[in-house]
Amino acid sequence: MWAGWQRDGFPEQAVSLRNVPEAGTVGPEELGGAVLLNRVDATVPEALHRAASGVGTGAVRRAATVGGNIVGSTLRCLLPAALVLDARATVLESDSVYDTDLSELLAKRHVLLALRWRAPLVSGYRKLEGEAGGPPPPVVAAVHADGDSPRDLRVAVRDGYEVFSERTPYDPDPEQVLHALAGTDLGALPAVARDAVRAQITDVLARVAEG
């Protein structure tokens, strides 16, 4: 929103979300939209924590917010992590506050008050190395959720500026999981991204087995 105001002109009045309680929360099952990325700590699942800590430089993380990264940025480094957590968004409209899914959040570019999810057993995140001046590097997030039967595993990948996510029933064998995902959009990713998916799934399932 700030970038839009700089381009199109500032409104006569504006309200900061910084002190709105919902927008400033950091917890095992919630994260506020106004939270600065350098405040996203190990209280949240590993996937979100690592995603936030890998954004830009320290100066960027001290200025950028969760909502700005997911809704206002084309990079959306936190989005794959939010998708694998099956997060819901609490959004602010001019006359109401309500919960919605991430697809509506992005399509309508709502003001994000908070993300909420059920804590997973295990999650992981990896950001590959990128070339200076090149397209954004792939990021891969995976989570094993202990929820309704059968338990499932979710994977999301940012490839370029596109984000793909899939869900598959849990299987302790990484090859079976990868076989199930091969017929999805994830199976058509470039080789470097597919290799990262394989490594991330193998790691998450190994940690599930370790308990």
C-alpha positions as CSV (number, residue, x, y, z in Angstrom):
1,M,0.0,0.0,0.0
2,W,2.8,2.4,0.9
3,A,4.4,1.9,-2.6
4,G,1.0,2.6,-4.2
5,W,0.6,5.8,-2.2
6,Q,4.1,6.9,-3.2
7,R,3.2,6.4,-6.8
8,D,-0.4,7.6,-6.8
9,G,-0.5,10.1,-3.9
10,F,-1.2,9.8,-0.2
11,P,-4.7,9.8,1.3
12,E,-5.8,12.5,3.7
13,Q,-6.0,9.9,6.5
14,A,-4.4,6.5,7.2
15,V,-4.4,4.0,10.1
16,S,-1.3,2.0,11.1
17,L,-1.9,-1.6,11.9
18,R,1.2,-1.7,14.0
19,N,-0.7,-1.5,17.3
20,V,-3.8,-3.6,16.3
21,P,-3.5,-6.7,18.6
22,E,-4.4,-9.2,15.9
23,A,-1.8,-7.7,13.5
24,G,1.1,-8.0,16.0
25,T,0.8,-11.5,17.2
26,V,3.5,-14.1,17.0
27,G,2.7,-17.6,18.1
28,P,2.8,-21.4,17.3
29,E,-0.6,-21.1,15.4
30,E,-0.8,-17.4,14.4
31,L,1.2,-14.6,12.9
32,G,0.1,-11.0,12.5
33,G,0.3,-9.2,9.2
34,A,2.0,-6.1,10.7
35,V,4.8,-8.2,12.3
36,L,8.3,-7.2,11.0
37,L,10.1,-10.1,9.4
38,N,13.0,-9.9,11.8
39,R,10.5,-10.6,14.6
40,V,9.3,-13.9,13.1
41,D,11.1,-16.3,15.5
42,A,11.1,-20.0,16.3
43,T,7.8,-19.6,18.1
44,V,6.1,-20.2,14.7
45,P,6.6,-23.4,12.7
46,E,10.1,-23.9,11.1
47,A,8.9,-23.3,7.6
48,L,7.6,-19.8,8.4
49,H,10.6,-19.0,10.6
50,R,13.1,-20.0,7.9
51,A,11.2,-18.3,5.2
52,A,11.2,-15.0,7.0
53,S,14.8,-15.2,8.0
54,G,15.8,-15.7,4.4
55,V,14.2,-12.6,3.0
56,G,16.6,-9.9,1.7
57,T,19.1,-8.3,4.1
58,G,18.8,-7.5,7.8
59,A,17.8,-4.0,6.8
60,V,15.0,-5.3,4.7
61,R,13.8,-7.7,7.4
62,R,13.7,-4.8,9.9
63,A,11.3,-2.8,7.6
64,A,9.3,-5.4,5.7
65,T,6.2,-7.0,7.2
66,V,4.4,-10.4,6.9
67,G,1.5,-8.8,5.1
68,G,3.7,-6.8,2.8
69,N,5.6,-9.9,1.8
70,I,2.6,-12.0,1.1
71,V,0.2,-9.5,-0.4
72,G,2.3,-6.5,-1.5
73,S,5.3,-8.2,-3.0
74,T,5.8,-10.1,-6.2
75,L,8.4,-12.4,-4.5
76,R,6.1,-13.7,-1.7
77,C,8.8,-15.7,0.0
78,L,6.5,-16.5,2.9
79,L,3.6,-17.7,0.7
80,P,4.8,-21.3,0.2
81,A,5.3,-21.7,3.9
82,A,1.8,-20.3,4.6
83,L,0.3,-22.7,1.9
84,V,1.8,-25.8,3.4
85,L,0.5,-24.8,6.8
86,D,-3.0,-24.6,5.2
87,A,-3.2,-21.1,6.8
88,R,-6.3,-19.0,6.9
89,A,-6.2,-15.3,6.6
90,T,-8.0,-12.8,8.8
91,V,-8.6,-9.7,6.6
92,L,-9.7,-6.2,7.2
93,E,-12.4,-4.6,5.0
94,S,-13.7,-1.0,5.3
95,D,-16.7,-2.3,7.3
96,S,-15.8,-5.8,8.6
97,V,-13.2,-8.3,9.6
98,Y,-13.5,-11.9,8.4
99,D,-11.6,-15.1,7.7
100,T,-10.8,-16.3,4.2
101,D,-8.4,-18.6,2.3
102,L,-5.1,-17.5,0.8
103,S,-6.4,-17.6,-2.8
104,E,-9.0,-14.9,-2.0
105,L,-6.4,-12.9,0.0
106,L,-4.1,-12.7,-3.0
107,A,-6.8,-12.3,-5.7
108,K,-8.5,-9.4,-3.9
109,R,-5.3,-8.0,-2.2
110,H,-7.0,-7.6,1.2
111,V,-5.3,-6.0,4.1
112,L,-4.0,-8.9,6.1
113,L,-4.5,-8.8,9.8
114,A,-3.2,-12.3,10.7
115,L,-2.5,-15.8,9.5
116,R,-3.8,-18.8,11.5
117,W,-3.1,-22.5,11.1
118,R,-3.0,-25.8,13.1
119,A,0.5,-26.5,14.3
120,P,2.1,-29.3,12.2
121,L,4.3,-32.2,13.5
122,V,7.2,-31.2,11.2
123,S,7.8,-28.5,8.6
124,G,10.7,-27.4,6.5
125,Y,11.8,-24.7,4.1
126,R,14.7,-24.3,1.7
127,K,15.6,-21.3,-0.5
128,L,18.0,-22.1,-3.3
129,E,20.8,-19.8,-4.4
130,G,19.9,-17.3,-7.0
131,E,21.9,-15.4,-9.7
132,A,22.5,-11.7,-9.1
133,G,20.1,-9.8,-11.3
134,G,18.3,-13.0,-12.3
135,P,14.8,-14.3,-11.6
136,P,14.0,-15.1,-7.9
137,P,15.4,-18.5,-6.9
138,P,13.1,-21.4,-6.2
139,V,11.9,-21.9,-2.6
140,V,10.4,-25.2,-1.4
141,A,8.3,-25.7,1.7
142,A,6.9,-29.0,3.1
143,V,4.9,-29.9,6.1
144,H,3.6,-33.0,7.7
145,A,0.3,-32.3,9.4
146,D,-1.1,-34.5,12.2
147,G,-4.8,-33.9,11.5
148,D,-7.8,-35.7,10.2
149,S,-7.2,-39.3,9.0
150,P,-5.4,-40.0,6.7
151,R,-2.6,-37.7,7.7
152,D,-1.3,-35.7,4.8
153,L,1.9,-34.0,3.5
154,R,1.7,-30.7,1.7
155,V,4.4,-29.2,-0.5
156,A,4.6,-25.8,-2.1
157,V,7.2,-24.3,-4.5
158,R,7.9,-20.9,-5.8
159,D,9.4,-21.2,-9.2
160,G,10.1,-17.7,-10.7
161,Y,7.1,-15.6,-9.6
162,E,4.6,-18.5,-9.7
163,V,3.7,-20.6,-6.6
164,F,2.5,-24.1,-6.8
165,S,1.1,-26.2,-4.0
166,E,-0.1,-29.8,-3.7
167,R,-1.3,-32.2,-1.0
168,T,-0.9,-35.9,-0.9
169,P,-1.7,-38.7,1.7
170,Y,1.1,-39.4,4.1
171,D,3.5,-42.3,3.2
172,P,6.7,-43.0,5.1
173,D,8.4,-43.8,1.8
174,P,9.6,-40.6,0.1
175,E,9.6,-42.4,-3.3
176,Q,5.9,-43.1,-2.9
177,V,5.2,-39.5,-2.1
178,L,7.2,-38.3,-5.0
179,H,5.5,-40.7,-7.3
180,A,2.1,-39.3,-6.2
181,L,3.3,-35.8,-6.9
182,A,4.8,-36.6,-10.3
183,G,1.5,-36.2,-12.1
184,T,0.9,-32.7,-10.6
185,D,2.3,-29.3,-11.5
186,L,5.2,-30.1,-9.2
187,G,6.2,-32.9,-11.5
188,A,6.7,-30.4,-14.4
189,L,9.0,-28.1,-12.5
190,P,12.6,-27.6,-13.6
191,A,15.1,-30.3,-12.5
192,V,16.7,-28.0,-9.9
193,A,13.4,-27.4,-8.2
194,R,12.4,-31.1,-8.4
195,D,15.6,-32.0,-6.7
196,A,14.9,-29.5,-4.0
197,V,11.4,-31.0,-3.5
198,R,12.9,-34.5,-3.2
199,A,15.4,-33.4,-0.6
200,Q,12.8,-31.5,1.4
201,I,10.3,-34.3,1.4
202,T,13.0,-36.8,2.4
203,D,14.1,-34.6,5.2
204,V,10.6,-34.0,6.5
205,L,9.6,-37.7,6.4
206,A,12.9,-38.7,8.2
207,R,12.1,-36.3,11.0
208,V,8.6,-37.6,11.3
209,A,10.0,-41.1,11.6
210,E,12.4,-40.0,14.4
211,G,9.4,-38.7,16.3
